[in-house]
Amino acid sequence: MSALATVTAQCFAKLNLFLDITGVLPNGFHKLNNVTQSVSLSDTVTVGVQRADGFYCRITCDNAELPTDGRNTAYKAAKAFTKEAGINAEIHISVKKRIPIMGGMGGSSVDAAAVICALNYLLGTSYPAETLCRIGDTVGADVGLCILGGTVMSNDPFKKPKVQSDCFFVCVRPDFKCSTADAYKLYDRSPVPANKGFEDFCERLERNGIAACCDGIYNIFTLLHNDGRILRIKQRLMQLGALNAELTGSGSVIYGIFDDAAAANTACAVLCTEYPSAFVCRPVPDGVLLFK
């Protein structure tokens, strides 16, 4: 490979339908019960690569809030992948951001997932999903989940259940952000007993779909943050017709689940007048799509 070969990826945001901390491992990482759902909001990542004498990675992004150096998860993903493959390469990455930054929707993880999938194709390594996820897990906790995409349950992540796209998510981006690191420190200072409803939620979700089991959605960080602003947005979504509402990730995006498109769009229009942004998205079956 002498000339620059390129591929473009559409990488989808995720929402946490269930997120709980069940303890802390000896290495300091937290054990999670987690169910994620890919949704139709996406970033576009274009990756170009050619063989080189060493590792070189250049990133451009249309959002100035994101670093374009080694701090960027897309950069870390490129470095981790080429190290795993034992390949030196010059890599160019262009990111068009649509997913909110620090919103709990996997904005940085999905970009890393896209880079890993793109390099697997461009470099001809053809690694299976298990290997790609293992590489992704060295970059960030959610990267492997974003590679798998669709509905992912942490108790059996490679099971890939076919969950019906029977609902609409109205997502509210408030005027505050939540630090993931600070959120986990809240747990470390005051651990919360594990939610015993995880297994039941997974079974109901797989059997009946999202809307039918939305009474069981859960996020431990809602409890840990104990922030009236989050609770008020959840209540507002319910007032506007949501079946239930919850925080995603460590925040700060809050989503409501609707079973009717018209009601979702009406609620979104109202919320756009009350908060910096609101948008409607739907469940999708993939985490990353490559356009070759």
N, C-alpha and C positions, 0 to 999 in steps of 0.2 A: 504494500500500500504506500504509494509515493504521493499521490495527489490527495487533497483534503476530501474525505468522504463525509457526507452529512445525512442526518435524519432528524425529523421534527416529531416531538412527542406532545400529546395532550395529556396532562396529568391532573387528576381530579382530587378536589378537596375531600376531607372526611369529617364526619360528625361522630361523636361518641354517644352511642345509645345507652351504654352502661360503662361506667368507669369507677373502679374501686381499688383502693390500696389494701392489700392483705398482709403486709409485713415488709421487713427490710432484710435483704440478703447480706451475707458477710462482707461483700465488696461495696456495700453502701447503696446499691441499686434497690429500687422498690419493686416488690412483687405486685402484679396487677391482675384483677379480673376486668376484662376489657372487651367490649363489642364496638367495632367501628363500622361505619357505613359510608362508602364512597358516594359523593353527590355531584350534580351536574356542573357546579362551578369549577373552573379549571384554569391552570396556568399553561402557557405554551413554552416549551423548552426545545431549542434547536441545538444539536450537538454536532460538531465537526471534529474529525480526528485524522491524524496521519502519524505514521511511525517516526520516531525521533531517537536521538542518542540518549535522551534523558526524559524526565517528566516536566512538562510545561502545561499550564492551564490558564486560559484567559477567559474572564467572565464579563459579560455586559448585561445590564438590566435596566428596564424602563422605570424602575422605582428607586429613587435615590436613597431611600431609607435602608436598603440592603447593602451590606459590604460586598465587594467584588474580589476580595483577596482570600486568603486561606481560612478566614472565619466563616465563609459561605459554605453551607452544607453541600451545595452542588460541587464545589471545589473538593471538599472532603470526600465526597462520593467518587469523584474521578480518580483521586489519589488512591483510595482504598481499592477500587476495582482494578486499576493497573498494577497495583502491588500484588493483589491476589492472582492476576493473570500472568505476572512476570513479564509485562510488556512495557517498554518505554514508548511514550506517545506525546505528541503535541495536540492539545485538546482546546477547542474553542466552544464556549457555551453562551447562548443568548437566551435570556429569560424575559418573558412578557408576563408580568404579575397581574392577577385578577383576584387571587385569594388573599383575604386580609392578613396582614402581618401581626403576629402575636395575638391571634384571634382564637386559637385552639382548634383550627381547621386543618392543621398539618401543612401550612403554607411552605415551610422550608423543607419538610420531610418529603413532600410530593415532588419537589424539584430534584432532590437527591435521588428519589426513586426513578424519575425519568432519565437521569444521567446514567444510572446503573443499567437500566433496560436498553438504552440507546447504545452504550458501549458494548454490551453483550452482543448486540446485533452487528455493530460496525466492525468490531474486532474479531468477529467470527468465533467467539468462545462457546456460544450455545450452552451456557450454564443452565441447569434446571432451576426452578423457582426456589427450591430449598437453599441452593448456593447463593443465589441473588439476595435472598432474605438474610442469610448469614452475613454477607458483605454489608448489607444495609444496616443491620443491627450494630455494626461497629461504628456507624456514622451517627445514628440517632435512634431513639426507642421506637419511633413510629414509622421509620423508613420501610422496614420489612412489611408492615401492615399495608402501607401505601403501594408497594410493589404488587402484593396479592390483589388488593382492591376488592370491590363489591362489599359483601357482608363478611366480616372477619371476626371470629370468636377466639379469644386468646386460649381457651381450653382445648381447641382443636383448629389451629389457624389454617391448615391446609385442607380442611374439609370442604370449604367453599359452598355453603348452602345456597340454594336458589330462593332468595327472599323476594316476594312480589313487590313490584314498584307501585304500591297501593296508596301512596300518600304524597304530600307536598310539605316541604320544610320552609317556613318563613324564618329567615335568619336576621337577627338584629346586631349590628355592630355599634356599640355604645361609644361614648366619648372618653373612655378609659381603657387601659390595657392591663393585663395581668402577667407577671413574670412567672414562668414555669418553675424556675429554681426556687423562687420565694414561696410558691405554692406548696412545693414538696417540703420545704422547711417548716411550714405550718403543721404538716402531719408529724414530722419528726419531733416537734415540740409537744404536740398533743395528739398522739395516735387515736384513731377512731376504730371501734370494732368493725369487722368486715360485715358487709351487707349479705345476708343469707339467701337473698333472692336471685343470685346470679344464675345458677343452673336452671332454675325454673324459667327465668326470663329467656335464656338461650333456647330452651325447648319450645316455649310458646312462640318465640320469634320465628323459628324455623318452620313450625307447624302452621302458624296463622298469619304471618306477615307483620309489618311494623305497626300499622294503625291499630290492629287488634290487640297488641300487647303494650301499647304505649303508656299504659298506667304503670308499667314497671321500669320505665327509664330512670336512670340514676347517675348522679355524678357526685362523688365524695367532696369535690372541690367547692361545690355550692355550700356545703356544710362548713368546710374549713375556712373559706373566705368570709362567711357570715357577713355579707355585704348587702345592705339594703337596696343598693342600686340594681344588683342582680335579681333580687327577689321582686322588685317592682316591675322589671321588664318581663319576668316570667308571668306575673299576675296580669300585666297588660296584654300579653299574647293570649292568655286564657280568656280575658274579657272580649277579645276580638274573635274568639271562636276556636282557638287551638284545643285539640283533645288533651294535650299535655305540653309542657315546656321545660327545657333544661339547658344548663350550661354545656358547652362542648370543650373537651380538653381541660386545661387549667384556666380557660377563659381567654378573651372576654366576650366572645360571641355567644349569644343565647338564641336557641331555636325553638320554634313551636311546630308541632305536628298537626297538619290539617288533612282531612280526607276529601276535601272539595276544592277544586282549582279556583273557582270564583271567590270563595271565602278567603283562600290564601292570598289571592291577588288584591282583594279589597283590604285585608289586614295590612299587607305590605305597603300599600299606598298611604294608609294612615300613619304607619310607623315611620315612613320616610320623612314625614313632617315633624316627627318628634325626636328622632335620633339621627346621628351623622349619616347612617345608611342602613337600608334594609333590602333584602332581596329574597326571591323565591328560587328554590332548587328542588330537584327530585333525586331519588335513589338511582344509581347507575351500577352496572355489574362489573366494571373494570376500574383499576387504579391508574393504569398507564396505557395509552394507545399510541403506537408508532405509525407514522405516515411515511412509508418508505419510497 
